[in-house]
C-alpha cells in the first residue's frame, strides 16, 4: 500500500482527509454569501451570549 501511495503522490493523513471533506467536499456545505437573516441571527446571538 505504501508504494502505491508514494507512486500516485497521495500524502494525506486520515485527519487531513476528514478536514477536506468537512471544509470543501461535504454535499450539505453551503457556499456563497450569508443572507441578511443569517447575519441578523449571528448579531442577535452574539448580543445574548457574547463571544
Legacy VTK file of the C-alpha trace (Angstrom):
# vtk DataFile Version 3.0
C-alpha trace
ASCII
DATASET POLYDATA
POINTS 51 float
0.000 0.000 0.000
2.827 2.423 0.858
4.422 2.025 -2.577
1.116 2.756 -4.310
0.529 5.890 -2.212
4.022 7.199 -2.915
3.617 6.416 -6.622
0.392 8.424 -7.029
1.506 11.170 -4.662
-1.244 10.867 -2.042
0.257 12.012 1.225
-2.926 12.746 3.155
-3.491 11.560 6.681
-6.877 10.499 7.974
-7.193 13.863 9.685
-6.434 15.822 6.508
-8.977 13.739 4.553
-11.639 14.447 7.181
-10.866 18.177 7.172
-11.040 18.298 3.368
-14.425 16.562 3.453
-15.816 18.859 6.162
-14.496 22.106 4.653
-14.740 21.507 0.883
-16.431 18.316 -0.289
-19.429 17.740 2.013
-22.602 17.890 -0.126
-24.525 19.907 2.509
-21.866 22.615 2.677
-23.446 25.974 1.931
-21.364 28.190 -0.314
-21.660 31.863 -1.049
-22.637 34.884 0.981
-24.640 34.863 4.185
-28.231 36.014 3.945
-29.466 39.075 5.824
-31.407 36.716 8.121
-28.248 34.753 8.967
-26.343 37.952 9.727
-29.192 39.183 11.939
-29.250 35.882 13.829
-25.487 35.995 14.432
-25.711 39.523 15.822
-28.711 38.616 17.971
-26.992 35.563 19.449
-23.766 37.490 19.986
-25.701 40.150 21.876
-27.301 37.445 24.032
-24.280 35.210 24.682
-21.208 37.274 23.778
-18.070 35.750 22.336
LINES 1 52
51 0 1 2 3 4 5 6 7 8 9 10 11 12 13 14 15 16 17 18 19 20 21 22 23 24 25 26 27 28 29 30 31 32 33 34 35 36 37 38 39 40 41 42 43 44 45 46 47 48 49 50
